[in-house]
Amino acid sequence: MSQDIWFNLPVKDVEKATSFFNTIGFKTTNVGSERAMISIGQTTIMLFPYATFEKFTGARAVDTSHSAEVIISIGADSREAVDSFIQNVERAGGGIFGKPGETDGWMYGAGFADLDGHRWNLLYMDESKMPKRQ
């Protein structure tokens, strides 16, 4: 069995969502009004209109203006990459809910929401400063 992971996200407007993800640097393919595929490393994100997503899942999609169901985390290569990426998110119209900053002396990251309110985390981990396990 293939070990690929695909996330399926409901969006209000597939073409606008695709434009957002293109602007922040993700590769998109198979774009149309009914779906788009976004590639992030070895992971694929499928964007579907709410009605299609709800049909697939047999459940209502979460109202992201009031709730979060998941946060999708992406690794970054450096602190500068986090800062640059977050600037692209702001230019593309995304919301920043966690400004870039350091945590525990070895992690540097930020949190953002895409146009449909899905939550994302971008994180650089400096493993040379990571606490050693005892």
C-alpha positions in Angstrom: 0.0 0.0 0.0 1.2 3.5 -0.8 2.2 5.6 2.2 1.4 9.0 0.6 -0.6 11.4 2.7 -3.3 13.6 1.1 -5.2 16.2 3.0 -8.6 17.3 1.7 -9.7 20.8 2.6 -13.0 22.5 1.9 -12.8 26.0 0.3 -15.3 28.6 -0.7 -13.6 29.3 -4.0 -11.2 26.8 -5.5 -9.6 29.3 -7.9 -9.0 32.0 -5.3 -7.6 29.4 -2.9 -5.3 28.1 -5.6 -4.1 31.6 -6.3 -3.3 32.1 -2.6 -1.3 28.9 -2.4 0.6 29.8 -5.7 1.4 33.2 -4.2 2.9 31.7 -1.1 5.1 29.3 -3.1 3.2 26.0 -3.4 2.9 24.1 -6.6 -0.6 23.6 -7.8 -1.9 21.3 -10.5 -5.2 19.9 -11.8 -6.9 23.3 -11.2 -10.5 23.8 -12.0 -13.7 25.0 -10.3 -14.3 21.6 -8.7 -10.8 20.8 -7.3 -7.1 21.7 -7.2 -4.1 19.7 -6.1 -1.3 21.4 -4.1 2.1 19.8 -3.6 4.2 20.4 -0.5 7.2 18.1 -0.6 5.8 14.6 -0.6 2.4 15.7 0.6 -0.7 16.5 -1.5 -3.5 18.8 -0.4 -6.7 18.6 -2.3 -9.0 21.7 -2.4 -12.7 21.0 -2.9 -15.8 23.2 -2.7 -17.6 22.8 0.6 -20.5 20.9 -0.9 -18.2 18.3 -2.5 -16.1 18.0 0.7 -19.3 17.5 2.8 -20.5 14.8 0.3 -17.2 12.9 0.7 -17.2 13.1 4.4 -20.9 12.7 5.2 -20.5 15.6 7.6 -20.6 19.4 7.7 -17.3 21.2 7.3 -16.1 23.1 10.3 -16.8 26.8 10.4 -13.2 28.1 10.6 -14.3 31.5 11.8 -15.3 29.9 15.1 -13.4 26.6 15.2 -10.3 24.7 14.2 -10.2 21.0 13.4 -6.6 20.6 12.6 -3.3 22.6 12.2 -1.1 21.6 9.3 2.6 22.0 10.1 5.3 22.6 7.5 9.1 22.5 8.2 11.3 25.4 7.2 15.0 25.4 6.4 15.8 28.6 8.4 14.5 31.4 10.5 14.8 33.6 7.4 12.7 31.2 5.5 10.0 31.4 8.1 10.1 35.3 8.0 10.0 35.3 4.2 7.2 32.8 3.9 5.0 34.7 6.4 5.6 37.9 4.4 4.3 36.1 1.3 1.2 34.9 3.3 0.4 38.5 4.3 0.9 39.7 0.7 -1.5 36.9 -0.5 -4.2 37.9 2.0 -3.7 35.3 4.6 -4.1 36.0 8.3 -1.3 35.7 10.9 -2.4 34.3 14.2 1.2 33.6 15.5 3.8 36.1 14.6 7.3 34.7 13.9 9.1 34.0 17.2 11.4 31.7 19.1 10.2 28.9 21.4 12.3 27.0 23.9 15.6 28.4 22.5 15.7 26.0 19.5 12.4 26.4 17.6 11.4 29.4 15.5 8.0 29.5 13.8 4.8 31.3 13.0 1.1 30.5 12.5 -1.2 31.6 9.7 -4.6 31.0 8.3 -5.3 30.6 4.6 -8.2 32.4 2.9 -10.7 29.9 4.2 -9.4 30.0 7.8 -7.6 26.7 7.8 -4.7 26.9 10.3 -1.1 26.3 9.3 2.2 26.3 11.3 5.6 27.0 9.8 8.5 25.8 12.0 12.3 25.8 11.8 14.0 23.6 14.4 17.7 24.2 15.1 18.6 20.7 16.2 22.0 21.8 17.4 20.3 23.6 20.2 17.7 21.0 20.9 17.8 19.7 24.5 19.4 16.3 24.8 17.3 13.4 26.1 18.3 11.9 29.4 
